[in-house]
Amino acid sequence: MTTLTEPIATTATDGLAQTAALLGTGDAINGRERAITSDLTAVAHDLARGRYQSPLRYPGAKSALAPVIARVITSAKQSREVPEVNLLVEPFAGGASASLRMIGDGTVDRILLADADPLVTAFWQVAAEDTERLVDRMHDEWSRFVRHGGPSAVERWDYWRNWIPPIELAPRDRRLAAAMQCLFLNRTTFSGILHGKAGPLGGRAQESKYPIGCRWNPDALTERIRYVGHLYDVGRLVDVWRKDWRSTLDDVPERYPQLLPSRVIAYLDPPYIDKSSLLYRTSFDPRGGYGGQVEDGPEKDTDSLHLGLAHYLRAKAQFRWLLSYDNHPSLTESPWLYARDRMNPSESDRVNLGVRRWQISKRLVGTRYSAAGKVGKRAADELLITTLPPSTVPIDEQLRVLP
Ligand SMILES: C[S@@+](CC[C@H](N)C(=O)[O-])C[C@H]1O[C@@H](n2cnc3c(N)ncnc32)[C@H](O)[C@@H]1O
């Protein structure tokens, strides 16, 4: 687990909780969860089949894994049990690359994004619903502060790093500014990391050949932000929730009772076991799910949250799920994680919630990712675990069974 080199004055928990409180009713777009429309309008946007669709760069982003996940879901759709996917829920949305891909290529009918980080959700909510103001704001930041780089760009980076939503701004403007903070820091910080440890691209002296603006292409960002707005307009992006993963999974059946549980799938991409507290502002922490970087034993606490997720998915999940993880041996060895091959809900959850005893399939996927602290990309196996119908989960060179 990570050792911090800098003292933390306040825990990330305090900062995120404060941001969330100042952003007010951000639990859903427009403050209230949106209903699903039954008439689905086609996705009509050039990016629908593009390779890069997300406006956010994300450590561990799933753009490489997304086609594999799409393949697994498409294969499941050949079965009697999952003939179509009316909703894909992504409770750890981050850069949402898998959801964006699968809504663009028609693998799923609708997507619902959720994340516990208030900056991340402010970004997606504003991109969906206040699209053109965010595009304008992004161009303004680019031309005034980023484009020419140098000390004034680093000064602006410091401004956003220390910014907290001012109470005197109107709620809509506060949300827009929080979305801009997320986008600014994501595009100008090493590895797109939002929390307090990583520095600006190009270093504080800006002597690198990769300066602060090198990951900020205003035209490409305009197109990607507008793609999100389009998906929301045509009802394909149903909503963006600011919630802990557990509330998201609990609330979907309650909020959308008209959807058949067999036609809803959750794709979960939790923070990695090895690096989670280093990479994300919001890592698994039992004291509220935020921060993780505390002096009294993040390792144990982080572990207990991974165990909590595993317990929920094994015993409580009301719809099928697909989970991706770094290939950490404990995941498939521990009976408290994913060693078992079948869900084991209690009798009362089976009767009252309709939780099923689905079989659990596991596959290894070769992929490449860049992680904080590493230069360049390295090959790594990703673990895919799923309750999709086992006979439909492919086995081949791309999706290998565990040794
Ligand atoms: C691995 S990233 C997701 C990356 C994403 N799949 C992509 O392709 O960009 C994990 C995300 O989980 C979020 N997160 C961490 N703890 C959470 C929690 N308890 N509930 C919901 N989201 C959480 C983090 O804010 C982060 O955005």
The ligand as an SDF file (V2000), in Angstrom:
LIG
                    3D

 27 29  0  0  0  0  0  0  0  0999 V2000
  -11.2720    2.4840  -11.3500 C   0  0  0  0  0  0  0  0  0  0  0  0
  -12.0790    4.0560  -11.2770 S   0  0  0  0  0  0  0  0  0  0  0  0
  -13.2480    3.8200  -12.5480 C   0  0  0  0  0  0  0  0  0  0  0  0
  -12.6130    4.0290  -13.8970 C   0  0  0  0  0  0  0  0  0  0  0  0
  -13.6100    3.9040  -15.0220 C   0  0  0  0  0  0  0  0  0  0  0  0
  -14.0750    2.5440  -15.1760 N   0  0  0  0  0  0  0  0  0  0  0  0
  -13.0090    4.3800  -16.3320 C   0  0  0  0  0  0  0  0  0  0  0  0
  -12.9120    3.6210  -17.2980 O   0  0  0  0  0  0  0  0  0  0  0  0
  -12.6500    5.5440  -16.3960 O   0  0  0  0  0  0  0  0  0  0  0  0
  -12.9350    3.9490   -9.7830 C   0  0  0  0  0  0  0  0  0  0  0  0
  -13.9600    5.0510   -9.4920 C   0  0  0  0  0  0  0  0  0  0  0  0
  -14.6640    4.6520   -8.3280 O   0  0  0  0  0  0  0  0  0  0  0  0
  -15.0000    5.7920   -7.5730 C   0  0  0  0  0  0  0  0  0  0  0  0
  -15.2600    5.3400   -6.1980 N   0  0  0  0  0  0  0  0  0  0  0  0
  -14.3710    5.0460   -5.2260 C   0  0  0  0  0  0  0  0  0  0  0  0
  -14.9940    4.6180   -4.1000 N   0  0  0  0  0  0  0  0  0  0  0  0
  -16.3120    4.6220   -4.3820 C   0  0  0  0  0  0  0  0  0  0  0  0
  -17.4730    4.2560   -3.6520 C   0  0  0  0  0  0  0  0  0  0  0  0
  -17.3930    3.8590   -2.3910 N   0  0  0  0  0  0  0  0  0  0  0  0
  -18.6800    4.3130   -4.2740 N   0  0  0  0  0  0  0  0  0  0  0  0
  -18.7680    4.7630   -5.5670 C   0  0  0  0  0  0  0  0  0  0  0  0
  -17.7000    5.1500   -6.2950 N   0  0  0  0  0  0  0  0  0  0  0  0
  -16.4920    5.0700   -5.7240 C   0  0  0  0  0  0  0  0  0  0  0  0
  -13.7970    6.7110   -7.7350 C   0  0  0  0  0  0  0  0  0  0  0  0
  -14.1770    8.0770   -7.5320 O   0  0  0  0  0  0  0  0  0  0  0  0
  -13.3960    6.4340   -9.1890 C   0  0  0  0  0  0  0  0  0  0  0  0
  -14.0100    7.3780  -10.0410 O   0  0  0  0  0  0  0  0  0  0  0  0
  1  2  1  0
  2  3  1  0
  2 10  1  0
  3  4  1  0
  4  5  1  0
  5  6  1  0
  5  7  1  0
  7  8  2  0
  7  9  1  0
 10 11  1  0
 11 12  1  0
 11 26  1  0
 12 13  1  0
 13 14  1  0
 13 24  1  0
 14 15  1  0
 14 23  1  0
 15 16  2  0
 16 17  1  0
 17 18  1  0
 17 23  2  0
 18 19  1  0
 18 20  2  0
 20 21  1  0
 21 22  2  0
 22 23  1  0
 24 25  1  0
 24 26  1  0
 26 27  1  0
M  CHG  2   2   1   9  -1
M  END
$$$$
